Amino acid sequence: MHKRIFFLICGIPITGAIFLLGVNSALSETKFFKTEKHNVIVEVIASNLNHPWGLAFLPDGSFLVTERGGTLNLISPKGKLKKIAGVPKVWAKGQGGLLDVAVDTAFTQNSTIYLTYSQSSDDRKKAGTVLARAELSLLAKASLRNVKVIFSQSNKTGSGVHFGSRIVLAPDNKLFITVGDRGDRRRAQDPFDHAGSSIRIYRDGSVPSDNPFADGKKGLPEIWSIGHRNPQGATWNPVTNSLWTIAHGAKGGDEVNHPEAGKNYGWPVISYGRNYSGSKIGEGTHKPGMEPPVYFWDPSIAPSGFAFYNGNAFPNWKGNLFVGALKYQLLARLELTNGKVTKEERIFTGVFGRIRDVRQGPGGFLYLLTDEYPGRLIRVKPWSQ
């Protein structure tokens, strides 16, 4: 017997997908689903990954997948896995480790990729989020060369939580990364502290002159926005031509934000969540000078991974946002109207496990990473009955 589940979040009706059938394929297990706007086939490309975290695509159709413990994998279109040598050493404790990966838009000319990870202090007792660029050699032994840290978070601490972190390549040769508050919520309100912020730099690590604090007088030059708790999802929205992010709340209060230059997104002064004890956080949900979220979840879905869909494979999904969720093990599809979320559909609930990353990739298909061990690289394709 099929079941359809109905939720109500922020007054918006949400429906769960219907699971239809499972069969075997040449790659691995394949499942078919009916969703509100499309019927889909879900294929497992690679499995037995160890806490995969970030996903990126190479021009030849292969994949780069990070594992939080410090491994960067090269995965062929058919699912064959090869470990890449020369990856910088990471501080793999708690939520820290090797995090996101991105491929430069000029990769065929410069072989450049970007990695975020938690890097330790010299005494190995403290860590913070850093961004490195490197050249990826795809010769017989795949390896990284000329690895260079181009951003390093200020004030490393011994906390093992809230590192962020996603990389977004903007079309104007700049890039964004997100940094968590490192478990010290007060830091997110300090514009002279990278914790709890979004960062905007050029791809060589230099600071754009039009950054909101570029002169360093009112904040650190690299900072784009502040007041974020633990943003583990970020994407470029080509409709608004801007950065969008998602962040974990505490007990409730996960947020979708549209970070703009120099603005404050409120954590921990305003929030739709509560402390894990049930007590109130901050001063409420709104305050002058602080930006409310575009959308929020209560209870929390623990969002991680964020994609704007503009491909041709799923025409009825164009302009939608997709969010991976850890807590409820689902993919959330958000419909936008004039920059506001007007509907949410929940897909694959409880079927594949914790969804750590979601991307639009080759063919206009959706690609997912599932967390923990064994983690999987999954492709979502259209299915015509």
C-alpha positions in Angstrom: 0.0 0.0 0.0 1.4 3.4 -1.0 1.4 6.2 1.5 1.4 9.9 0.9 2.5 12.1 3.8 1.2 15.7 4.3 3.0 18.3 6.3 2.4 22.0 7.0 5.4 24.3 7.3 4.9 28.1 7.5 1.4 27.6 6.2 2.7 25.9 3.0 1.4 22.4 2.1 4.1 19.8 1.6 3.7 16.4 0.1 5.9 13.3 0.1 6.9 11.3 -3.0 5.4 7.9 -3.7 7.8 5.1 -3.9 6.9 2.8 -6.8 9.3 0.0 -7.7 12.9 -1.2 -7.4 15.0 -3.1 -9.9 18.6 -3.8 -10.6 20.7 -1.9 -13.2 24.2 -2.2 -14.7 25.4 0.5 -12.3 23.6 -0.6 -9.1 20.2 -0.5 -7.6 17.7 1.6 -9.5 14.4 2.9 -8.1 11.4 4.6 -9.7 9.4 7.4 -8.0 6.4 9.5 -8.8 6.7 13.1 -7.6 4.3 16.0 -8.1 5.9 17.4 -11.2 8.0 14.5 -12.7 8.4 10.8 -12.6 12.0 9.9 -11.9 14.6 7.1 -12.0 17.1 7.1 -9.2 20.4 5.3 -10.0 23.3 4.6 -7.6 26.5 5.4 -9.4 29.0 4.6 -6.6 28.6 3.2 -3.1 30.8 2.4 -0.1 31.9 6.0 0.3 33.0 7.0 3.8 31.1 10.1 5.0 31.1 11.8 1.5 30.6 15.6 1.8 31.1 17.5 -1.4 30.5 16.8 -5.1 31.7 18.5 -8.3 31.8 17.6 -12.0 34.7 17.5 -14.4 34.4 18.3 -18.1 34.9 14.6 -19.1 31.8 13.5 -17.2 33.7 12.2 -14.1 33.0 13.3 -10.6 35.0 14.6 -7.7 33.8 13.5 -4.3 35.3 14.5 -0.9 35.2 12.3 2.1 35.2 14.1 5.5 38.1 12.0 6.7 40.4 13.6 4.2 40.1 11.6 0.9 39.3 13.2 -2.4 37.9 10.7 -4.9 37.8 10.7 -8.7 34.8 8.6 -9.8 34.3 7.7 -13.5 30.9 8.0 -15.2 30.5 4.2 -14.7 31.3 4.4 -11.0 34.9 3.3 -10.9 36.7 5.0 -8.0 40.3 6.3 -7.8 41.8 8.2 -4.8 43.6 11.4 -5.6 47.0 12.0 -4.1 48.4 15.2 -2.7 45.3 16.3 -0.7 46.2 18.6 2.2 46.0 17.2 5.7 42.7 18.0 7.4 41.6 18.2 11.0 39.1 15.4 10.9 37.3 15.7 14.2 33.6 16.1 15.0 32.0 18.0 12.0 35.5 19.0 10.7 37.5 17.4 7.9 37.6 17.7 4.1 34.4 19.5 3.1 33.4 21.0 -0.2 35.0 20.9 -3.7 34.5 23.0 -6.8 35.9 22.9 -10.3 37.0 26.2 -11.9 34.9 27.2 -14.9 38.2 27.4 -16.9 39.3 24.0 -15.8 40.2 22.9 -19.3 42.8 25.7 -19.5 44.1 25.9 -15.9 43.2 22.5 -14.2 42.2 24.4 -11.1 39.9 23.1 -8.3 39.0 24.5 -4.9 38.6 22.7 -1.6 37.3 23.8 1.8 38.4 21.9 4.9 39.2 22.3 8.6 42.8 23.1 9.1 44.6 22.7 12.4 46.8 25.2 14.2 50.5 24.3 14.6 49.9 22.5 17.9 46.9 20.5 16.4 44.7 21.7 19.3 42.6 24.2 17.3 41.1 24.4 13.8 39.3 26.7 11.5 37.8 26.6 8.0 40.1 27.3 5.1 39.8 27.5 1.3 42.6 26.1 -0.9 43.1 26.1 -4.7 45.1 23.5 -6.5 45.9 22.0 -9.9 44.4 18.6 -10.6 46.6 16.3 -12.7 44.7 13.5 -14.3 47.7 11.5 -15.5 48.2 7.8 -14.6 48.2 8.7 -10.9 45.7 11.5 -10.2 47.1 14.1 -7.9 46.9 17.6 -6.7 49.8 20.0 -7.3 50.6 23.6 -6.2 48.1 23.5 -3.4 47.7 27.0 -1.9 45.5 28.2 0.9 43.8 31.4 -0.3 41.5 32.0 2.7 42.0 31.1 6.3 39.4 31.7 9.0 40.5 34.0 11.8 40.6 32.8 15.5 40.9 29.0 15.3 39.4 27.2 18.2 39.2 23.7 19.6 35.5 23.2 18.9 34.6 20.4 16.6 31.3 21.9 15.3 30.0 24.4 12.8 32.7 24.8 10.2 30.2 25.4 7.3 31.2 25.2 4.5 30.3 25.5 0.8 32.0 27.0 -2.2 30.0 29.0 -4.9 31.7 30.2 -8.0 30.1 33.4 -9.2 30.1 34.2 -12.9 32.2 37.4 -12.4 35.5 35.5 -11.4 34.7 35.9 -7.7 33.8 33.1 -5.3 31.9 32.8 -2.0 32.4 30.4 0.9 30.3 29.9 4.0 31.8 29.6 7.5 29.9 28.4 10.6 30.0 30.1 14.0 32.2 27.3 15.3 29.8 26.7 18.1 30.3 30.1 19.7 27.2 32.0 18.6 28.4 35.4 19.7 31.0 35.3 17.0 28.4 35.5 14.3 27.6 39.1 15.2 31.2 40.3 15.1 32.1 41.7 11.6 35.8 41.5 12.6 35.5 37.7 13.0 35.1 35.3 10.0 33.0 32.8 12.1 29.3 32.9 11.2 29.7 34.7 7.9 29.7 34.4 4.1 33.1 35.3 2.5 33.6 36.8 -1.0 37.0 36.9 -2.7 38.5 36.6 -6.1 39.6 33.2 -7.2 43.3 34.1 -6.5 42.3 35.0 -2.9 42.4 38.7 -3.2 39.6 40.9 -2.0 37.2 42.7 -4.4 37.2 46.5 -3.9 33.4 46.5 -3.8 33.1 44.2 -0.8 31.1 45.9 2.0 34.1 46.0 4.4 36.9 46.2 1.8 38.7 49.0 3.6 38.7 47.0 6.9 37.3 49.9 9.0 33.9 48.3 9.8 34.7 44.6 9.4 37.1 42.1 7.9 37.6 42.8 4.1 36.7 39.3 3.0 33.3 39.3 4.8 30.2 39.6 2.6 27.5 39.0 5.3 27.3 38.1 9.0 24.8 36.5 11.4 24.8 32.9 10.1 24.8 29.9 12.4 26.1 26.9 10.3 25.6 27.3 6.6 26.1 23.9 5.0 24.4 24.8 1.7 25.0 27.5 -0.8 24.2 28.0 -4.5 24.2 30.7 -7.2 20.7 31.8 -8.3 20.9 33.0 -11.9 17.4 34.6 -11.7 18.4 36.9 -8.9 22.1 36.8 -10.0 23.2 36.3 -6.4 24.2 34.0 -3.6 21.6 32.0 -1.7 22.4 29.9 1.4 20.9 27.5 3.9 21.9 27.1 7.5 21.2 24.7 10.3 19.1 26.2 13.1 19.2 24.9 16.7 16.0 23.2 17.7 14.1 24.4 14.6 14.9 27.6 12.7 16.8 26.1 9.7 17.0 29.0 7.3 17.1 29.8 3.6 18.8 33.2 3.1 19.7 35.5 0.3 22.9 37.1 1.6 23.5 40.7 0.4 26.5 42.9 0.9 27.1 43.9 4.5 23.8 42.7 5.8 23.2 40.9 9.1 21.1 37.7 9.1 20.5 37.8 12.8 22.0 34.7 14.5 21.8 34.5 17.5 19.8 37.7 18.1 16.8 36.6 16.0 15.8 33.0 15.2 12.8 30.9 14.5 14.4 28.1 16.6 14.9 27.4 20.3 17.8 26.1 22.3 18.0 22.3 22.6 16.7 22.7 26.2 13.6 24.4 24.8 14.5 27.9 26.1 14.2 31.0 23.9 17.0 32.1 21.6 17.8 35.8 21.4 15.1 38.5 21.1 12.5 36.9 18.8 12.1 36.4 15.1 12.6 40.0 13.9 14.7 43.1 14.7 15.4 46.3 12.8 18.7 46.1 11.0 18.6 42.3 10.8 17.3 40.2 7.9 14.6 37.6 8.4 15.0 34.4 6.3 13.4 33.8 3.0 12.1 30.5 4.4 12.6 28.4 7.5 11.8 25.0 8.9 10.4 24.2 12.3 11.0 21.4 13.3 14.5 21.3 11.8 15.3 19.1 8.8 19.1 19.6 9.2 19.7 21.0 5.7 23.0 20.3 3.9 23.5 20.7 0.2 21.6 23.3 -1.9 21.0 23.6 -5.7 19.1 25.9 -8.0 17.7 24.0 -10.9 17.8 25.5 -14.4 18.3 22.4 -16.6 16.2 21.0 -19.4 15.9 17.4 -18.2 13.1 18.4 -15.7 11.3 21.3 -17.3 8.6 21.5 -14.6 11.4 22.0 -12.0 13.0 25.0 -13.7 13.5 27.8 -11.2 13.1 25.5 -8.2 15.5 25.1 -5.3 16.6 21.7 -4.0 17.8 21.1 -0.4 19.3 17.9 1.0 18.2 17.0 4.5 20.0 14.9 7.1 17.4 14.6 9.9 14.5 13.4 7.8 16.6 11.8 5.1 14.9 13.6 2.2 15.2 16.0 -0.7 13.1 19.1 -0.4 11.9 20.9 -3.6 11.1 24.6 -3.1 9.1 26.5 -5.6 9.8 30.3 -5.8 7.5 33.1 -6.8 9.0 36.6 -6.9 11.8 35.5 -4.7 9.6 33.9 -2.1 9.1 30.2 -1.3 5.5 29.3 -2.1 5.5 25.5 -1.9 7.6 22.7 -0.6 7.6 19.0 -1.8 9.4 16.4 0.1 10.9 13.6 -2.0 12.6 10.2 -1.1 11.9 10.5 2.6 13.7 7.8 4.5 14.7 5.9 1.3 18.3 6.7 0.7 19.5 8.0 4.1 20.9 11.3 5.1 21.4 13.5 2.0 24.5 15.6 2.4 24.9 17.3 -1.0 22.7 18.0 -4.0 23.8 19.4 -7.4 22.6 19.9 -10.9 25.0 18.2 -13.1 25.7 16.7 -16.6 22.6 16.2 -18.7 20.6 18.5 -16.4 20.1 15.6 -14.0 20.2 15.9 -10.2 23.0 14.3 -8.3 23.0 13.5 -4.6 25.5 12.4 -2.0 24.3 10.4 1.0 26.1 10.7 4.3 27.7 8.3 6.7 29.1 4.8 5.8 28.3 3.4 3.3 27.6 6.7 1.5 26.5 6.8 -2.1 26.7 9.0 -5.2 23.2 9.0 -6.8 21.8 10.3 -10.1 18.1 11.4 -10.5 16.9 11.2 -14.1 13.5 11.6 -15.8 11.3 8.5 -16.3 8.6 8.3 -18.9 5.9 5.7 -18.3 
